[in-house]
Amino acid sequence: KTSARLPASGGNHILILGEENFLILMIKAVIFDTDGMVIHREMYFSQRFSQEFGVPMEKVLPFFKNEFQLCLVGKADLKQELAKYLDKWNWKKSVDDLLLFWFEHESNLDKKMLDSIKVLRDKGIRCYLDTNNEKYRVQYLFDNLGLKNFFDGAFSSAELGFLKPQPEFWSAIHNHLGKPDKSEVLVWDDDKENVESAKSFGFHSEFYSGLDAYENRMKSLVG
């Protein structure tokens, strides 16, 4: 396929030429996966906590396999559930201190990605985060870390009540966006299953494999 941007007001028209037909897209919103695209981590909290404080993984992982799964879809409160594990994990400080240790070590922003997002917003394209995450980390990333200055909003599994790659996740986002034409929404994700589910829902979706490939692809999509 080849593509060329058509000059137009109110959006970015894309002419995608195929063997027998063509499709004109107007990208009005781009949805970015959070962890792996905008945020990078060296290791998961469970691994870091186990290593730094000498708590065996077999004592840490049950929380993430059970209570945390409910937190991810907004059916349980992370602070309340973590409080039950403080003694088991030999944590002497508060729940808030534990969350700060957790979140601060998973907050490495990709500055080049944020620069590219600013360019998109300057063109009038709305940019959003999406994430399978519980509410406190989303709030930390958006408010404390300042991602609210780079995005028009954030869609989390805790807020929506569903996880990627469930189709209901994309449907809820579609509703929050005001039910635009699905082809006007571009989704980027570093998980192929999520990319395929977004595509099946009707969104234009792309697999993220790295910044260079992303930038080259975006040049062909939005100029």
N, C-alpha and C positions, 0 to 999 in steps of 0.2 A: 504494500500500500504506500501511496504518497499522500502528502497532505499540504494544504496551503491555506493560510488565514485570509478570510475575506473581510475587507474593511466594512465596518458597520458600527452603529451607535448602540449603546445599551448592553454590550456583551462582546464576547469573542467568538465569532463564527469560525468553524473549522470545516473545511471541505475535505472529506476523506474519500479518495477514489479507489474503487475496487475493480475487479475484472469486468463486471457487468453493470454495476450500479454505483451510486454515490450517496452519501449521507451527510447532511449538514447539521453540525452540532453547535450549540451555543453554550459554552461553559460559563455558568453563573456562580457556581460554588465548588470549592475543592475541600475534600475531607481528608485529613492526614491522620494516619496511625500515630500514636504518641510514642510509645516505647519502641525503639529501633529506628525511628525516623527523626523525631524531634528531640527525644531524650535517649541518651545512651548510658548503659550501666556496665560496670565491670563484672559484677556478680549479683545474684539475687540476695535479698535481705536474709533469707533463711541460711544461705551459705556463709555470708559475712558474719552474721550473729553467732553461728555455730563456731566459726574459726576464732573470732575475737574474744568470745567469752567462754569457750570450752564447753558449750552445751551440745550434747550429741544430736545429730540430725534426726534420729528416731524420736527425740523428744520435741523437736521443732515441727517436723513435717505433718503430724496429725492435725495441727491447727489449720494448715493450709489445705488439707484434703477434706476438712469438715466445715468448721465454722466460717472460715474465710470464703468459702464458696457461696455461702448465704450473704455475706457482706458484699460480694461482687455484684449481686443483683438487688441490693437494697432491702434484703429481708432480715438482716441483722446489722447491729452497730459494731463497728470494728473496735472501738474503745471498750465497750462492754464485754465483748468476746475475748479481747486480749487480756483483760483484767483477770480472767480465770486462769491464765497461764503464767502469770508473773512468778509465782512460787515455784512452779515446775521448771521454769527457765532460770531460776535463781537471780531474777532481776530485782534489784533493791530500790530503783528509782520509780518514778511515776509512769503511767501509761503514756502521757504526753511526751515524756523524755524518750521513751522507747520509739514512739512514732517519729520524733525528730531525728533520732539515730537512723531509723529506716529511710525516711524521705530524703534527708540530706545526702545520703550516699547513693541515691538514685535520681540525681538531678543534674546530670551533665548535659547541658544544652548544646545542640548542634547549631553554632552561630551561622554557618553558611546556609543551612536550611532555613533559618529564620530570616536571613537576608533575602532569600528567594521568595519567601512568603510575603515579605513586605512589598516586593515588586508586584506580586499578584494583586495585593490589596490596592496598590496605587493604580492598577488598571481597572479597579472597580469590581474585582472578583472577590466574593466572600470566602473566607478561609476558616475552617473549623477543625478542632481536634476530635478524634474519637478514641475510645479506650475501654478495654475490659478492666475496670478498676472500681474500687470502693470510694465513697464520697470524700473521705478526709484527704486522701492523696490527691484526688482531682482538685480539691480546694487548695491544697498546698501548691501544686504546680501552677494553677491558674492565678492565684492571688499572691502567695508568698514569693514564688519564683518569678512571677511577672509575665506569664504567658498570656494573660488577659490583654497585654499591650500589643500582642502579635496576632491574635485571633479574634474572630467575631463571636466565638462561643465554643463550648465543649460539650460533647455527647458522651456520657459514661454509661456503662452497663448498670451501675447502681441507680442512676437516674431513670434509665429507660426500662429497667426490669428484665432485660434480656442480654445475652452475651453474643458477641461475634463468635461463630458465623451464622447464628440463628437469623432467618429471614425477618423475624419480628424486630430485630435490632435495626435493620435498614428501614423497615416500614415506619418505625417510631421516629427515626431521623427525618424521613421523608415528610411525615406529618408536621414535625417541628419546623421544617423549612417552608411550610405552607403549601406542600404538595406541588412543587414545580414539575415540569416535564423531567422525567427521570434522566433523560440523556443530557440534561443541563448540569448534572451533578457528577463530578469526577472524584473517585475514591482512590487513594493510594494506601497500600498496606504491604508489610514485609512478610505476611503469611499468605501463602497461595490459596489456602482454603477460604480465608476471608475475602480474597480478591474474587474468587469464583462465586462465592455466595452473593457478593455485592453485584456482580455481573448478572447472575441469575435473577436478582431482584429487578434489574433494569438500569442500574447505574452504570456509567462508564467507569471501568475500574482498571487499575494498573498495578503490577507487582513491583515493589521497591527492592532493588538489589544493591543500591549504593548511590551516592550523591551524583557522581558523574553521569551514570546512566539515566538517573532521574532528570537532571538538567537538560540532557540531550533530548529526552522524550518530551519534556515540557516545552521546549522550543518549537517542536512540531505541533504541539497541541494548542498552545496559547501565544506563541511568538516570543 
